[in-house]
């Protein structure tokens, strides 16, 4: 924001957006400061997921659609991007790990509920995943193992994140709680309740 004004820019999306709703967005800044990333000469992109399972790849500088990829059979609810791969999760209960050209996924994990939110560890080795049944799991990309680590919420987990400094896992649930978890023991550190 500059001078209490949020500047915008148009992206021409064409016919692909007919009868389509956008559901999630991810910026290609990685762990860089966005201002520093924009000054670099590397092209940046915005990835936008849609309710019909498509992913739109938009060039940040030119605001042009570089590609549209059908990645899921249902809505894409979350996108997590690293320097070398992208992770998507959706209503089809699938978590998929893709190369940056989205040619063919190289890891997938089926869940017992809708994949609602994703986050990557700082080293991009682990994928944190929240599912609609209230569980949180970790996909280890080194050995491709998946473990459900937390079943603390009694309703949908809407958002998860890994704190960049303390490495705590933070989860926000539709049960009106925010919970903080120790990432080593997976035990709950604290709970904030709206009630």
Helices and strands as residue ranges (DSSP letters): G 14-17, E 22-27, H 34-39, E 45-50, E 54-59, E 65-70, E 76-81, E 85-90, E 94-99, E 107-110, E 115-120, E 126-131, E 136-140, E 145-150, E 157-162, E 169-173, E 177-181, E 188-193
